[in-house]
């Protein structure tokens, strides 16, 4: 079960058990539309993709020192262009 999708789509859900289902604050079972859950796309995905692909901070500082601000900006822009904000 995609917990992030369930929490995003069902604001009343406070706990999720992969076997038992989703529940509200009073312990009542919340019926989930699995088609909607499976179709949900995390709007922050681009952030995780960028973070994984950016050069490390030491490498970025090295680029700044040796190649200058324009070279550093170009490195960062390449990643930003590859994973644009939705």
N, C-alpha and C positions, 0 to 999 in steps of 0.2 A: 504494500500500500504506500502511496506517495503521501506521507504525512504533511509535507509543506503544502501540497495542493489542497488537502482536506482542510487544514487550518485556514488557508486563504479563501476557500470557497464557502466554508461553513463557520461563521464567526462564533456560533454557540458551542462548538466542539472544544472541550478542554482536555480530553484524554483519548488516546487511540490505542487499541490493542489489535495487532495484525490478525489475530484469530477471532476475537469477540466482536470487533467493530469500533465505532466511534461513539463517544458519550458526552453529554452536556454536564454542566456543573452539578446537577441534581442526580446524576447517574443514569439518566434516561438515554436509551439508545437513539442515535441520530441516523436516519436513513440517508445513505450516501449514493449519489449517482456516479457509478464507476466510469461511465463514458465521459462525463464532465471532468472527473478527477484525472483520467488518463489523457484527456485532451489539453489539460492545463499546462501552460508554459510559464516557468518562473521568469518574471520580468527582470530579475537580477542576474540571470545566467551570464550576460555579457561581462559582468563584474568579475565573476569567478574565472571566466576564460581569460580575461585580460591579466588578472593577478597571476595566473599560472604561466603566462607567456612573457610578461615583462622581465627584462634583465634584472638581476639582483641589484640591490642598492649599491654594493661595492662596485659592481660592473658599470652601473649608471654614473657613479662618481668618477670612475676611471675614464669613461667616455667624455665627461665634462672636462676633466683636467687635460686629457691628451688631445681631444678633437674639438672641444668647444661646445657652446650652447646649441648651435645649429645642428650638429651631429646628434646630440642627445635628443633634441626635439624630433628629429627625423626617426630615430629608433622608436620613440614612444608613439609617434603618429602612425607608424607602420602597424603597431599592435592595435591602436584605437581604430584604425581604418578596417582592420581585419574583423574586429568585434565591435561594431557600432552599437550605440544605444538604440533601443527599439523605439 
